[in-house]
Amino acid sequence: MRHALALARAVLYTTSPNPRVGCVIVRDGRVIGEGATQPPGGPHAEVMALRAAAAAGETVAGATVYVTLEPCSHHGRTPPCVDALVAAAPARVVVAMGDPNPRVNGAGYARLRAAGIEVCTGVGEAEALELNAGFVARMSRGTPWAWMKMAASLDGRSALHNGISQWITGDAARADGHHWRARADLVLTGMGTVTKDDPLLNVRAVETARPPRKAVVDATLSISPQARLFDGTEVLIFTAAPAPGRAAALADRNARVIALPDARGERVDLAAMMRWLGQNEFNEVHVEAGAGLSGALLTAGCIDELLVYLAPVLLGDAAGMVRLPLLEHLEAARRYVFTDMTRVGADVRLRATSDAHWQQLLASVRGVGQAGAQP
Amino acid sequence: MRHALALARAVLYTTSPNPRVGCVIVRDGRVIGEGATQPPGGPHAEVMALRAAAAAGETVAGATVYVTLEPCSHHGRTPPCVDALVAAAPARVVVAMGDPNPRVNGAGYARLRAAGIEVCTGVGEAEALELNAGFVARMSRGTPWAWMKMAASLDGRSALHNGISQWITGDAARADGHHWRARADLVLTGMGTVTKDDPLLNVRAVETARPPRKAVVDATLSISPQARLFDGTEVLIFTAAPAPGRAAALADRNARVIALPDARGERVDLAAMMRWLGQNEFNEVHVEAGAGLSGALLTAGCIDELLVYLAPVLLGDAAGMVRLPLLEHLEAARRYVFTDMTRVGADVRLRATSDAHWQQLLASVRGVGQAGAQP
């Protein structure tokens, strides 16, 4: 399973909106076939591994198949993987986690078992879920998995009092940040950052054939068509002010304006924005914004994970990382769970996840089939 | 050497103002004696190890001695360890680092070599120095090694806007903080903290036979004799305002008032305070203060190391960790090097060291004898 997870990790930048899946077929302690999900429209991991075994003249009958996600049981862009597996007749299929996609949701397990194949689940579950948190979030709750990337000094300052913020963290941290952009389906920022930094918002420092889309939260639709992030690729602009004239001018820059005003019509309804993204097959959102939008997304419960780069430097009185409503008690603070800490060049990267959000994903992959999926 | 370092680490709380030293004697791949420095006045590590070998009926002649610090060559509270080593006649002495004590400073090496004993140095040097940074700092630059303990949210906030700060980090982080208090010779705070929290400032959660001294920076000598930190043990009060009447009242509480005013007579000369501490055999200072004194100590260059506990929580607009002069450029920021990151309960502990200060210590233990120490 460790090898299958590594195969899935190797396609981190290419399978979306499909999940990243790896598959390894083993007989007599020997790998006889392996594969990973191909870009959308291409074969899934199981089919790739079965083809590799066939090409090597190996027979899969009686073998053990390790796969990082429940095999699909429905006709999507490709035929169901369970059909191919049943035809190949392995003795056993070991799966890391269930697929909460309503069109699978335990039916893959059921079809394999009905064919007399032993099914073993939950092996390497946490790692498999980490690789596909976005896919599972979209399938189980209808919104993408969103992380917020922040860079700050050890005392939590993201800019000097005069606005200087480039660069608090070092080259290695910035390159690592681009890995996270590349993995995501969308890179999201706010108008404060566009105005202040005029960012390109693209992926550099990492090779990717499938760059993420870009998006800006721009309540008043005031972004300049000359902003550097308009590079010909489609840019989503979430706004509270439809303003058809300006939207038309932006359309020339390949901007797609989506009006999602809140009840007062003043701000973008951020929760509605996340639902829109889920409906439009965005699995993972990389937020890289200033203290204002960052705080608003946190307050709206739209952030699942924090990705914080800290530089070994103290800045004292300077701009904070997030703007949040004043708290009267520490118990009211938003709590996370540290999931990883890594040195990145001279800096450290801390990941902290909302435990409630993570547990909900875990429950959804463990609960497949329990709400009565039909084989 | 790893075993000798572990022996030294085991006496972390007891040897001060002497260095923590471990010694292991090996013959034919077998440990024939080991020991660590005893509390002041007691035998040093080498003598403990030689005694253990003798007690076990082992002969040290021809053996290899591993010791984490250059053996002393002078009569201090105990006779010179080199004399005992020369008498035991090992073939080889392997040493982690030189002793910059002006009364040793290479003379230990020279005496061993003159007796025909092979001396090998620098094995496990960084770990040995980490164990005795305070001793080496005092010997080489005349001031203690000082670390600043801070606890904050992931976005660098150490209290809410209303002053609430207990407890941002968890029980495990607080217990770990007491380990650092226990290791130090002095726990230092400022009047802001005394007024706000009335701390005990003692060591809890860790057993220690040698609790650190307590000290308060109190420029106006305004501390109340009823403050909870007065528990009968001697408390140092550094002030800029001699005020003999108040000093006498405080003396009843076993407070020792030390007047070290700066040039304007308004604040405590913090650099002079560190020199005073060095002259009075304080090796390590644990600073646990508010943003004001913390910032002033940093600005005065008195801090060698940051010990930062971060909780996986965001607080937004709230009190910062340190008050520092406004910076106009990031290049002007005080930079450190991350040396350790560890999970402590739900929190993380980051250690960051001033690289310039550390390199100066390293140079001093490597340069022993080069300025012409006499055997």
Interface residues (C-beta under 8 A of the other chain):
Chain A: A152 S153 L154 D155 G156 R157 L160 H161 N162 I164 W167 I168 G295 L298 L306 V308 L310 P312 V313 L314 L315 G316 D317 A318 G320 M321 V322 R323 L324 P325 L326 L327 E328 H329 L330 A333 R334 R335 Y336 V337 F338 M341 R343 A346 D347 V348 L350 A352
Chain B: A152 S153 L154 D155 G156 R157 L160 H161 N162 I164 W167 I168 G295 L298 L306 V308 L310 P312 V313 L314 L315 G316 D317 A318 G320 M321 V322 R323 L324 P325 L326 L327 E328 H329 L330 A333 R334 R335 Y336 V337 F338 M341 R343 A346 D347 V348 L350 A352
